[in-house]
Amino acid sequence: MSGIIFGFFAVSAILFFGTIHYVIASYRPGMYPPKNILKKRALVLAGGGAIMMLVGWLLLFINQ
């Protein structure tokens, strides 16, 4: 069970790193795709990361 919990936390960390990447890319001048697309992608990744982290925390507390 601890491997599954670790997997949820690892995926959430990867999604949060992707969020940071897209947020930084949206502030660079002359980037393609447009900034609003990059911000939408960052929002989706942040939401997915938050959900995965929440599931990881719930499994961690249920497992104890």
CHARMM-style PDB file with segment names, atoms N, HN, CA, C and O in Angstrom:
ATOM      1  N   MET     1       0.814  -1.189   0.000  1.00  0.00      PROA
ATOM      2  CA  MET     1       0.000   0.000   0.000  1.00  0.00      PROA
ATOM      3  C   MET     1       0.860   1.256   0.000  1.00  0.00      PROA
ATOM      4  O   MET     1       0.475   2.284  -0.557  1.00  0.00      PROA
ATOM      5  N   SER     2       2.030   1.165   0.631  1.00  0.00      PROA
ATOM      6  HN  SER     2       2.343   0.330   1.084  1.00  0.00      PROA
ATOM      7  CA  SER     2       2.890   2.349   0.695  1.00  0.00      PROA
ATOM      8  C   SER     2       3.427   2.714  -0.689  1.00  0.00      PROA
ATOM      9  O   SER     2       3.702   3.883  -0.956  1.00  0.00      PROA
ATOM     10  N   GLY     3       3.575   1.735  -1.558  1.00  0.00      PROA
ATOM     11  HN  GLY     3       3.351   0.785  -1.341  1.00  0.00      PROA
ATOM     12  CA  GLY     3       4.011   2.027  -2.922  1.00  0.00      PROA
ATOM     13  C   GLY     3       2.969   2.801  -3.709  1.00  0.00      PROA
ATOM     14  O   GLY     3       3.304   3.677  -4.506  1.00  0.00      PROA
ATOM     15  N   ILE     4       1.713   2.473  -3.483  1.00  0.00      PROA
ATOM     16  HN  ILE     4       1.442   1.761  -2.836  1.00  0.00      PROA
ATOM     17  CA  ILE     4       0.630   3.186  -4.160  1.00  0.00      PROA
ATOM     18  C   ILE     4       0.558   4.623  -3.654  1.00  0.00      PROA
ATOM     19  O   ILE     4       0.376   5.555  -4.437  1.00  0.00      PROA
ATOM     20  N   ILE     5       0.702   4.795  -2.341  1.00  0.00      PROA
ATOM     21  HN  ILE     5       0.850   4.038  -1.705  1.00  0.00      PROA
ATOM     22  CA  ILE     5       0.679   6.141  -1.761  1.00  0.00      PROA
ATOM     23  C   ILE     5       1.843   6.958  -2.294  1.00  0.00      PROA
ATOM     24  O   ILE     5       1.678   8.125  -2.649  1.00  0.00      PROA
ATOM     25  N   PHE     6       3.024   6.346  -2.349  1.00  0.00      PROA
ATOM     26  HN  PHE     6       3.158   5.398  -2.060  1.00  0.00      PROA
ATOM     27  CA  PHE     6       4.179   7.042  -2.915  1.00  0.00      PROA
ATOM     28  C   PHE     6       3.926   7.420  -4.368  1.00  0.00      PROA
ATOM     29  O   PHE     6       4.311   8.505  -4.804  1.00  0.00      PROA
ATOM     30  N   GLY     7       3.285   6.539  -5.114  1.00  0.00      PROA
ATOM     31  HN  GLY     7       2.972   5.657  -4.760  1.00  0.00      PROA
ATOM     32  CA  GLY     7       2.969   6.829  -6.512  1.00  0.00      PROA
ATOM     33  C   GLY     7       2.071   8.042  -6.656  1.00  0.00      PROA
ATOM     34  O   GLY     7       2.284   8.871  -7.541  1.00  0.00      PROA
ATOM     35  N   PHE     8       1.064   8.157  -5.793  1.00  0.00      PROA
ATOM     36  HN  PHE     8       0.891   7.484  -5.073  1.00  0.00      PROA
ATOM     37  CA  PHE     8       0.187   9.325  -5.847  1.00  0.00      PROA
ATOM     38  C   PHE     8       0.960  10.606  -5.552  1.00  0.00      PROA
ATOM     39  O   PHE     8       0.771  11.617  -6.228  1.00  0.00      PROA
ATOM     40  N   PHE     9       1.830  10.564  -4.542  1.00  0.00      PROA
ATOM     41  HN  PHE     9       1.983   9.743  -3.992  1.00  0.00      PROA
ATOM     42  CA  PHE     9       2.611  11.755  -4.218  1.00  0.00      PROA
ATOM     43  C   PHE     9       3.617  12.084  -5.319  1.00  0.00      PROA
ATOM     44  O   PHE     9       3.856  13.257  -5.604  1.00  0.00      PROA
ATOM     45  N   ALA    10       4.206  11.066  -5.936  1.00  0.00      PROA
ATOM     46  HN  ALA    10       4.012  10.113  -5.704  1.00  0.00      PROA
ATOM     47  CA  ALA    10       5.163  11.305  -7.017  1.00  0.00      PROA
ATOM     48  C   ALA    10       4.475  11.919  -8.234  1.00  0.00      PROA
ATOM     49  O   ALA    10       5.002  12.854  -8.837  1.00  0.00      PROA
ATOM     50  N   VAL    11       3.313  11.404  -8.594  1.00  0.00      PROA
ATOM     51  HN  VAL    11       2.885  10.645  -8.104  1.00  0.00      PROA
ATOM     52  CA  VAL    11       2.577  11.959  -9.735  1.00  0.00      PROA
ATOM     53  C   VAL    11       2.140  13.385  -9.441  1.00  0.00      PROA
ATOM     54  O   VAL    11       2.180  14.239 -10.326  1.00  0.00      PROA
ATOM     55  N   SER    12       1.721  13.655  -8.201  1.00  0.00      PROA
ATOM     56  HN  SER    12       1.689  12.961  -7.482  1.00  0.00      PROA
ATOM     57  CA  SER    12       1.319  15.027  -7.871  1.00  0.00      PROA
ATOM     58  C   SER    12       2.509  15.971  -7.948  1.00  0.00      PROA
ATOM     59  O   SER    12       2.353  17.112  -8.383  1.00  0.00      PROA
ATOM     60  N   ALA    13       3.690  15.530  -7.540  1.00  0.00      PROA
ATOM     61  HN  ALA    13       3.817  14.603  -7.187  1.00  0.00      PROA
ATOM     62  CA  ALA    13       4.879  16.373  -7.645  1.00  0.00      PROA
ATOM     63  C   ALA    13       5.221  16.649  -9.107  1.00  0.00      PROA
ATOM     64  O   ALA    13       5.581  17.773  -9.458  1.00  0.00      PROA
ATOM     65  N   ILE    14       5.112  15.640  -9.951  1.00  0.00      PROA
ATOM     66  HN  ILE    14       4.820  14.727  -9.666  1.00  0.00      PROA
ATOM     67  CA  ILE    14       5.388  15.829 -11.381  1.00  0.00      PROA
ATOM     68  C   ILE    14       4.400  16.812 -11.988  1.00  0.00      PROA
ATOM     69  O   ILE    14       4.784  17.664 -12.790  1.00  0.00      PROA
ATOM     70  N   LEU    15       3.134  16.701 -11.614  1.00  0.00      PROA
ATOM     71  HN  LEU    15       2.822  16.010 -10.963  1.00  0.00      PROA
ATOM     72  CA  LEU    15       2.130  17.631 -12.132  1.00  0.00      PROA
ATOM     73  C   LEU    15       2.390  19.052 -11.645  1.00  0.00      PROA
ATOM     74  O   LEU    15       2.190  20.005 -12.399  1.00  0.00      PROA
ATOM     75  N   PHE    16       2.832  19.211 -10.397  1.00  0.00      PROA
ATOM     76  HN  PHE    16       2.994  18.437  -9.785  1.00  0.00      PROA
ATOM     77  CA  PHE    16       3.141  20.549  -9.904  1.00  0.00      PROA
ATOM     78  C   PHE    16       4.373  21.129 -10.598  1.00  0.00      PROA
ATOM     79  O   PHE    16       4.427  22.334 -10.848  1.00  0.00      PROA
ATOM     80  N   PHE    17       5.363  20.289 -10.913  1.00  0.00      PROA
ATOM     81  HN  PHE    17       5.319  19.311 -10.710  1.00  0.00      PROA
ATOM     82  CA  PHE    17       6.517  20.778 -11.679  1.00  0.00      PROA
ATOM     83  C   PHE    17       6.090  21.209 -13.077  1.00  0.00      PROA
ATOM     84  O   PHE    17       6.592  22.204 -13.599  1.00  0.00      PROA
ATOM     85  N   GLY    18       5.176  20.475 -13.681  1.00  0.00      PROA
ATOM     86  HN  GLY    18       4.768  19.666 -13.257  1.00  0.00      PROA
ATOM     87  CA  GLY    18       4.636  20.879 -14.979  1.00  0.00      PROA
ATOM     88  C   GLY    18       3.895  22.194 -14.896  1.00  0.00      PROA
ATOM     89  O   GLY    18       3.976  23.017 -15.808  1.00  0.00      PROA
ATOM     90  N   THR    19       3.166  22.397 -13.795  1.00  0.00      PROA
ATOM     91  HN  THR    19       3.101  21.728 -13.054  1.00  0.00      PROA
ATOM     92  CA  THR    19       2.470  23.662 -13.581  1.00  0.00      PROA
ATOM     93  C   THR    19       3.459  24.812 -13.529  1.00  0.00      PROA
ATOM     94  O   THR    19       3.249  25.847 -14.162  1.00  0.00      PROA
ATOM     95  N   ILE    20       4.532  24.635 -12.780  1.00  0.00      PROA
ATOM     96  HN  ILE    20       4.703  23.794 -12.266  1.00  0.00      PROA
ATOM     97  CA  ILE    20       5.557  25.679 -12.674  1.00  0.00      PROA
ATOM     98  C   ILE    20       6.169  25.955 -14.036  1.00  0.00      PROA
ATOM     99  O   ILE    20       6.415  27.110 -14.384  1.00  0.00      PROA
ATOM    100  N   HSD    21       6.415  24.912 -14.805  1.00  0.00      PROA
ATOM    101  HN  HSD    21       6.214  23.974 -14.523  1.00  0.00      PROA
ATOM    102  CA  HSD    21       6.992  25.080 -16.141  1.00  0.00      PROA
ATOM    103  C   HSD    21       6.085  25.926 -17.028  1.00  0.00      PROA
ATOM    104  O   HSD    21       6.556  26.848 -17.694  1.00  0.00      PROA
ATOM    105  N   TYR    22       4.791  25.619 -17.042  1.00  0.00      PROA
ATOM    106  HN  TYR    22       4.408  24.870 -16.501  1.00  0.00      PROA
ATOM    107  CA  TYR    22       3.863  26.365 -17.897  1.00  0.00      PROA
ATOM    108  C   TYR    22       3.653  27.792 -17.412  1.00  0.00      PROA
ATOM    109  O   TYR    22       3.476  28.697 -18.228  1.00  0.00      PROA
ATOM    110  N   VAL    23       3.671  28.012 -16.105  1.00  0.00      PROA
ATOM    111  HN  VAL    23       3.815  27.278 -15.442  1.00  0.00      PROA
ATOM    112  CA  VAL    23       3.529  29.379 -15.591  1.00  0.00      PROA
ATOM    113  C   VAL    23       4.737  30.214 -15.990  1.00  0.00      PROA
ATOM    114  O   VAL    23       4.585  31.358 -16.420  1.00  0.00      PROA
ATOM    115  N   ILE    24       5.924  29.661 -15.853  1.00  0.00      PROA
ATOM    116  HN  ILE    24       6.047  28.732 -15.504  1.00  0.00      PROA
ATOM    117  CA  ILE    24       7.133  30.387 -16.254  1.00  0.00      PROA
ATOM    118  C   ILE    24       7.131  30.625 -17.755  1.00  0.00      PROA
ATOM    119  O   ILE    24       7.523  31.701 -18.208  1.00  0.00      PROA
ATOM    120  N   ALA    25       6.700  29.646 -18.532  1.00  0.00      PROA
ATOM    121  HN  ALA    25       6.382  28.772 -18.165  1.00  0.00      PROA
ATOM    122  CA  ALA    25       6.666  29.800 -19.990  1.00  0.00      PROA
ATOM    123  C   ALA    25       5.659  30.858 -20.418  1.00  0.00      PROA
ATOM    124  O   ALA    25       5.840  31.500 -21.452  1.00  0.00      PROA
ATOM    125  N   SER    26       4.603  31.047 -19.639  1.00  0.00      PROA
ATOM    126  HN  SER    26       4.455  30.525 -18.799  1.00  0.00      PROA
ATOM    127  CA  SER    26       3.600  32.046 -20.022  1.00  0.00      PROA
ATOM    128  C   SER    26       4.114  33.469 -19.851  1.00  0.00      PROA
ATOM    129  O   SER    26       3.560  34.397 -20.440  1.00  0.00      PROA
ATOM    130  N   TYR    27       5.158  33.655 -19.060  1.00  0.00      PROA
ATOM    131  HN  TYR    27       5.607  32.901 -18.581  1.00  0.00      PROA
ATOM    132  CA  TYR    27       5.719  34.996 -18.870  1.00  0.00      PROA
ATOM    133  C   TYR    27       6.843  35.315 -19.846  1.00  0.00      PROA
ATOM    134  O   TYR    27       7.311  36.452 -19.889  1.00  0.00      PROA
ATOM    135  N   ARG    28       7.281  34.350 -20.619  1.00  0.00      PROA
ATOM    136  HN  ARG    28       6.900  33.425 -20.584  1.00  0.00      PROA
ATOM    137  CA  ARG    28       8.325  34.607 -21.616  1.00  0.00      PROA
ATOM    138  C   ARG    28       7.722  35.303 -22.829  1.00  0.00      PROA
ATOM    139  O   ARG    28       6.629  34.948 -23.270  1.00  0.00      PROA
ATOM    140  N   PRO    29       8.418  36.279 -23.361  1.00  0.00      PROA
ATOM    141  CA  PRO    29       7.878  36.957 -24.550  1.00  0.00      PROA
ATOM    142  C   PRO    29       8.029  36.083 -25.791  1.00  0.00      PROA
ATOM    143  O   PRO    29       9.002  35.343 -25.933  1.00  0.00      PROA
ATOM    144  N   GLY    30       7.062  36.180 -26.672  1.00  0.00      PROA
ATOM    145  HN  GLY    30       6.272  36.781 -26.557  1.00  0.00      PROA
ATOM    146  CA  GLY    30       7.131  35.493 -27.957  1.00  0.00      PROA
ATOM    147  C   GLY    30       6.983  33.993 -27.887  1.00  0.00      PROA
ATOM    148  O   GLY    30       7.468  33.285 -28.770  1.00  0.00      PROA
ATOM    149  N   MET    31       6.328  33.494 -26.863  1.00  0.00      PROA
ATOM    150  HN  MET    31       5.934  34.069 -26.146  1.00  0.00      PROA
ATOM    151  CA  MET    31       6.162  32.044 -26.744  1.00  0.00      PROA
ATOM    152  C   MET    31       4.964  31.583 -27.567  1.00  0.00      PROA
ATOM    153  O   MET    31       3.950  32.273 -27.664  1.00  0.00      PROA
ATOM    154  N   TYR    32       5.110  30.402 -28.152  1.00  0.00      PROA
ATOM    155  HN  TYR    32       5.934  29.842 -28.073  1.00  0.00      PROA
ATOM    156  CA  TYR    32       3.971  29.749 -28.783  1.00  0.00      PROA
ATOM    157  C   TYR    32       3.767  28.452 -28.040  1.00  0.00      PROA
ATOM    158  O   TYR    32       4.762  27.756 -27.837  1.00  0.00      PROA
ATOM    159  N   PRO    33       2.649  28.072 -27.634  1.00  0.00      PROA
ATOM    160  CA  PRO    33       1.293  28.564 -27.845  1.00  0.00      PROA
ATOM    161  C   PRO    33       1.019  29.851 -27.058  1.00  0.00      PROA
ATOM    162  O   PRO    33       1.821  30.260 -26.219  1.00  0.00      PROA
ATOM    163  N   PRO    34      -0.115  30.475 -27.341  1.00  0.00      PROA
ATOM    164  CA  PRO    34      -0.442  31.739 -26.680  1.00  0.00      PROA
ATOM    165  C   PRO    34      -0.518  31.608 -25.153  1.00  0.00      PROA
ATOM    166  O   PRO    34      -0.698  30.519 -24.609  1.00  0.00      PROA
ATOM    167  N   LYS    35      -0.374  32.741 -24.496  1.00  0.00      PROA
ATOM    168  HN  LYS    35      -0.228  33.626 -24.938  1.00  0.00      PROA
ATOM    169  CA  LYS    35      -0.308  32.749 -23.034  1.00  0.00      PROA
ATOM    170  C   LYS    35      -1.570  32.201 -22.379  1.00  0.00      PROA
ATOM    171  O   LYS    35      -1.486  31.525 -21.354  1.00  0.00      PROA
ATOM    172  N   ASN    36      -2.730  32.480 -22.950  1.00  0.00      PROA
ATOM    173  HN  ASN    36      -2.798  33.030 -23.783  1.00  0.00      PROA
ATOM    174  CA  ASN    36      -3.953  31.970 -22.316  1.00  0.00      PROA
ATOM    175  C   ASN    36      -4.023  30.444 -22.377  1.00  0.00      PROA
ATOM    176  O   ASN    36      -4.564  29.816 -21.466  1.00  0.00      PROA
ATOM    177  N   ILE    37      -3.489  29.847 -23.427  1.00  0.00      PROA
ATOM    178  HN  ILE    37      -3.050  30.356 -24.167  1.00  0.00      PROA
ATOM    179  CA  ILE    37      -3.438  28.376 -23.523  1.00  0.00      PROA
ATOM    180  C   ILE    37      -2.482  27.823 -22.469  1.00  0.00      PROA
ATOM    181  O   ILE    37      -2.782  26.821 -21.819  1.00  0.00      PROA
ATOM    182  N   LEU    38      -1.333  28.474 -22.300  1.00  0.00      PROA
ATOM    183  HN  LEU    38      -1.089  29.288 -22.827  1.00  0.00      PROA
ATOM    184  CA  LEU    38      -0.369  28.019 -21.298  1.00  0.00      PROA
ATOM    185  C   LEU    38      -0.951  28.126 -19.890  1.00  0.00      PROA
ATOM    186  O   LEU    38      -0.726  27.250 -19.054  1.00  0.00      PROA
ATOM    187  N   LYS    39      -1.693  29.190 -19.632  1.00  0.00      PROA
ATOM    188  HN  LYS    39      -1.876  29.900 -20.312  1.00  0.00      PROA
ATOM    189  CA  LYS    39      -2.299  29.349 -18.310  1.00  0.00      PROA
ATOM    190  C   LYS    39      -3.381  28.305 -18.072  1.00  0.00      PROA
ATOM    191  O   LYS    39      -3.535  27.825 -16.949  1.00  0.00      PROA
ATOM    192  N   LYS    40      -4.132  27.945 -19.106  1.00  0.00      PROA
ATOM    193  HN  LYS    40      -4.007  28.335 -20.018  1.00  0.00      PROA
ATOM    194  CA  LYS    40      -5.148  26.894 -18.966  1.00  0.00      PROA
ATOM    195  C   LYS    40      -4.488  25.547 -18.686  1.00  0.00      PROA
ATOM    196  O   LYS    40      -4.968  24.774 -17.857  1.00  0.00      PROA
ATOM    197  N   ARG    41      -3.386  25.271 -19.382  1.00  0.00      PROA
ATOM    198  HN  ARG    41      -2.996  25.899 -20.055  1.00  0.00      PROA
ATOM    199  CA  ARG    41      -2.668  24.014 -19.138  1.00  0.00      PROA
ATOM    200  C   ARG    41      -2.127  23.969 -17.716  1.00  0.00      PROA
ATOM    201  O   ARG    41      -2.197  22.936 -17.050  1.00  0.00      PROA
ATOM    202  N   ALA    42      -1.582  25.103 -17.252  1.00  0.00      PROA
ATOM    203  HN  ALA    42      -1.524  25.942 -17.793  1.00  0.00      PROA
ATOM    204  CA  ALA    42      -1.066  25.165 -15.884  1.00  0.00      PROA
ATOM    205  C   ALA    42      -2.185  24.933 -14.877  1.00  0.00      PROA
ATOM    206  O   ALA    42      -1.983  24.250 -13.874  1.00  0.00      PROA
ATOM    207  N   LEU    43      -3.359  25.495 -15.135  1.00  0.00      PROA
ATOM    208  HN  LEU    43      -3.523  26.051 -15.950  1.00  0.00      PROA
ATOM    209  CA  LEU    43      -4.494  25.321 -14.230  1.00  0.00      PROA
ATOM    210  C   LEU    43      -4.945  23.860 -14.188  1.00  0.00      PROA
ATOM    211  O   LEU    43      -5.260  23.336 -13.120  1.00  0.00      PROA
ATOM    212  N   VAL    44      -4.975  23.214 -15.335  1.00  0.00      PROA
ATOM    213  HN  VAL    44      -4.719  23.639 -16.203  1.00  0.00      PROA
ATOM    214  CA  VAL    44      -5.372  21.798 -15.386  1.00  0.00      PROA
ATOM    215  C   VAL    44      -4.356  20.929 -14.646  1.00  0.00      PROA
ATOM    216  O   VAL    44      -4.736  20.032 -13.895  1.00  0.00      PROA
ATOM    217  N   LEU    45      -3.065  21.193 -14.857  1.00  0.00      PROA
ATOM    218  HN  LEU    45      -2.756  21.922 -15.468  1.00  0.00      PROA
ATOM    219  CA  LEU    45      -2.042  20.410 -14.164  1.00  0.00      PROA
ATOM    220  C   LEU    45      -2.085  20.649 -12.657  1.00  0.00      PROA
ATOM    221  O   LEU    45      -1.906  19.715 -11.876  1.00  0.00      PROA
ATOM    222  N   ALA    46      -2.320  21.892 -12.247  1.00  0.00      PROA
ATOM    223  HN  ALA    46      -2.465  22.651 -12.882  1.00  0.00      PROA
ATOM    224  CA  ALA    46      -2.411  22.187 -10.814  1.00  0.00      PROA
ATOM    225  C   ALA    46      -3.616  21.489 -10.194  1.00  0.00      PROA
ATOM    226  O   ALA    46      -3.528  20.971  -9.080  1.00  0.00      PROA
ATOM    227  N   GLY    47      -4.731  21.471 -10.902  1.00  0.00      PROA
ATOM    228  HN  GLY    47      -4.802  21.891 -11.806  1.00  0.00      PROA
ATOM    229  CA  GLY    47      -5.908  20.765 -10.396  1.00  0.00      PROA
ATOM    230  C   GLY    47      -5.668  19.275 -10.271  1.00  0.00      PROA
ATOM    231  O   GLY    47      -6.046  18.657  -9.275  1.00  0.00      PROA
ATOM    232  N   GLY    48      -5.036  18.698 -11.287  1.00  0.00      PROA
ATOM    233  HN  GLY    48      -4.729  19.200 -12.096  1.00  0.00      PROA
ATOM    234  CA  GLY    48      -4.713  17.273 -11.224  1.00  0.00      PROA
ATOM    235  C   GLY    48      -3.739  16.957 -10.107  1.00  0.00      PROA
ATOM    236  O   GLY    48      -3.881  15.947  -9.417  1.00  0.00      PROA
ATOM    237  N   GLY    49      -2.748  17.824  -9.927  1.00  0.00      PROA
ATOM    238  HN  GLY    49      -2.633  18.645 -10.487  1.00  0.00      PROA
ATOM    239  CA  GLY    49      -1.789  17.627  -8.840  1.00  0.00      PROA
ATOM    240  C   GLY    49      -2.442  17.720  -7.476  1.00  0.00      PROA
ATOM    241  O   GLY    49      -2.111  16.958  -6.567  1.00  0.00      PROA
ATOM    242  N   ALA    50      -3.373  18.657  -7.334  1.00  0.00      PROA
ATOM    243  HN  ALA    50      -3.642  19.275  -8.072  1.00  0.00      PROA
ATOM    244  CA  ALA    50      -4.073  18.804  -6.055  1.00  0.00      PROA
ATOM    245  C   ALA    50      -4.948  17.589  -5.764  1.00  0.00      PROA
ATOM    246  O   ALA    50      -5.011  17.123  -4.626  1.00  0.00      PROA
ATOM    247  N   ILE    51      -5.615  17.082  -6.782  1.00  0.00      PROA
ATOM    248  HN  ILE    51      -5.564  17.460  -7.706  1.00  0.00      PROA
ATOM    249  CA  ILE    51      -6.460  15.893  -6.591  1.00  0.00      PROA
ATOM    250  C   ILE    51      -5.606  14.685  -6.230  1.00  0.00      PROA
ATOM    251  O   ILE    51      -5.957  13.921  -5.330  1.00  0.00      PROA
ATOM    252  N   MET    52      -4.489  14.508  -6.928  1.00  0.00      PROA
ATOM    253  HN  MET    52      -4.205  15.128  -7.659  1.00  0.00      PROA
ATOM    254  CA  MET    52      -3.613  13.368  -6.630  1.00  0.00      PROA
ATOM    255  C   MET    52      -3.029  13.476  -5.223  1.00  0.00      PROA
ATOM    256  O   MET    52      -2.909  12.473  -4.520  1.00  0.00      PROA
ATOM    257  N   MET    53      -2.667  14.693  -4.813  1.00  0.00      PROA
ATOM    258  HN  MET    53      -2.764  15.507  -5.385  1.00  0.00      PROA
ATOM    259  CA  MET    53      -2.126  14.866  -3.468  1.00  0.00      PROA
ATOM    260  C   MET    53      -3.202  14.604  -2.417  1.00  0.00      PROA
ATOM    261  O   MET    53      -2.923  14.014  -1.374  1.00  0.00      PROA
ATOM    262  N   LEU    54      -4.419  15.037  -2.688  1.00  0.00      PROA
ATOM    263  HN  LEU    54      -4.647  15.516  -3.536  1.00  0.00      PROA
ATOM    264  CA  LEU    54      -5.520  14.790  -1.758  1.00  0.00      PROA
ATOM    265  C   LEU    54      -5.781  13.293  -1.615  1.00  0.00      PROA
ATOM    266  O   LEU    54      -5.974  12.800  -0.504  1.00  0.00      PROA
ATOM    267  N   VAL    55      -5.787  12.577  -2.722  1.00  0.00      PROA
ATOM    268  HN  VAL    55      -5.630  12.978  -3.624  1.00  0.00      PROA
ATOM    269  CA  VAL    55      -5.983  11.121  -2.668  1.00  0.00      PROA
ATOM    270  C   VAL    55      -4.833  10.464  -1.912  1.00  0.00      PROA
ATOM    271  O   VAL    55      -5.054   9.541  -1.129  1.00  0.00      PROA
ATOM    272  N   GLY    56      -3.611  10.933  -2.141  1.00  0.00      PROA
ATOM    273  HN  GLY    56      -3.432  11.683  -2.777  1.00  0.00      PROA
ATOM    274  CA  GLY    56      -2.463  10.395  -1.413  1.00  0.00      PROA
ATOM    275  C   GLY    56      -2.578  10.617   0.084  1.00  0.00      PROA
ATOM    276  O   GLY    56      -2.300   9.713   0.871  1.00  0.00      PROA
ATOM    277  N   TRP    57      -2.989  11.823   0.484  1.00  0.00      PROA
ATOM    278  HN  TRP    57      -3.215  12.558  -0.156  1.00  0.00      PROA
ATOM    279  CA  TRP    57      -3.169  12.111   1.907  1.00  0.00      PROA
ATOM    280  C   TRP    57      -4.281  11.252   2.507  1.00  0.00      PROA
ATOM    281  O   TRP    57      -4.137  10.730   3.613  1.00  0.00      PROA
ATOM    282  N   LEU    58      -5.385  11.107   1.781  1.00  0.00      PROA
ATOM    283  HN  LEU    58      -5.502  11.531   0.883  1.00  0.00      PROA
ATOM    284  CA  LEU    58      -6.481  10.278   2.289  1.00  0.00      PROA
ATOM    285  C   LEU    58      -6.041   8.826   2.468  1.00  0.00      PROA
ATOM    286  O   LEU    58      -6.350   8.201   3.482  1.00  0.00      PROA
ATOM    287  N   LEU    59      -5.326   8.296   1.490  1.00  0.00      PROA
ATOM    288  HN  LEU    59      -5.074   8.803   0.666  1.00  0.00      PROA
ATOM    289  CA  LEU    59      -4.835   6.921   1.613  1.00  0.00      PROA
ATOM    290  C   LEU    59      -3.828   6.792   2.745  1.00  0.00      PROA
ATOM    291  O   LEU    59      -3.786   5.769   3.427  1.00  0.00      PROA
ATOM    292  N   LEU    60      -3.023   7.819   2.946  1.00  0.00      PROA
ATOM    293  HN  LEU    60      -3.058   8.650   2.392  1.00  0.00      PROA
ATOM    294  CA  LEU    60      -2.037   7.792   4.022  1.00  0.00      PROA
ATOM    295  C   LEU    60      -2.724   7.739   5.381  1.00  0.00      PROA
ATOM    296  O   LEU    60      -2.310   6.982   6.260  1.00  0.00      PROA
ATOM    297  N   PHE    61      -3.769   8.537   5.555  1.00  0.00      PROA
ATOM    298  HN  PHE    61      -4.105   9.152   4.841  1.00  0.00      PROA
ATOM    299  CA  PHE    61      -4.467   8.540   6.839  1.00  0.00      PROA
ATOM    300  C   PHE    61      -5.338   7.300   7.029  1.00  0.00      PROA
ATOM    301  O   PHE    61      -5.493   6.826   8.154  1.00  0.00      PROA
ATOM    302  N   ILE    62      -5.904   6.774   5.956  1.00  0.00      PROA
ATOM    303  HN  ILE    62      -5.778   7.159   5.042  1.00  0.00      PROA
ATOM    304  CA  ILE    62      -6.704   5.556   6.060  1.00  0.00      PROA
ATOM    305  C   ILE    62      -5.808   4.358   6.371  1.00  0.00      PROA
ATOM    306  O   ILE    62      -6.210   3.453   7.102  1.00  0.00      PROA
ATOM    307  N   ASN    63      -4.607   4.352   5.821  1.00  0.00      PROA
ATOM    308  HN  ASN    63      -4.280   5.087   5.227  1.00  0.00      PROA
ATOM    309  CA  ASN    63      -3.685   3.231   5.980  1.00  0.00      PROA
ATOM    310  C   ASN    63      -3.146   3.133   7.405  1.00  0.00      PROA
ATOM    311  O   ASN    63      -2.720   2.056   7.821  1.00  0.00      PROA
ATOM    312  N   GLN    64      -3.152   4.221   8.157  1.00  0.00      PROA
ATOM    313  HN  GLN    64      -3.498   5.097   7.820  1.00  0.00      PROA
ATOM    314  CA  GLN    64      -2.572   4.180   9.508  1.00  0.00      PROA
ATOM    315  C   GLN    64      -3.440   3.498  10.478  1.00  0.00      PROA
ATOM    316  OT1 GLN    64      -3.086   3.387  11.652  1.00  0.00      PROA
TER     317      GLN     64
END
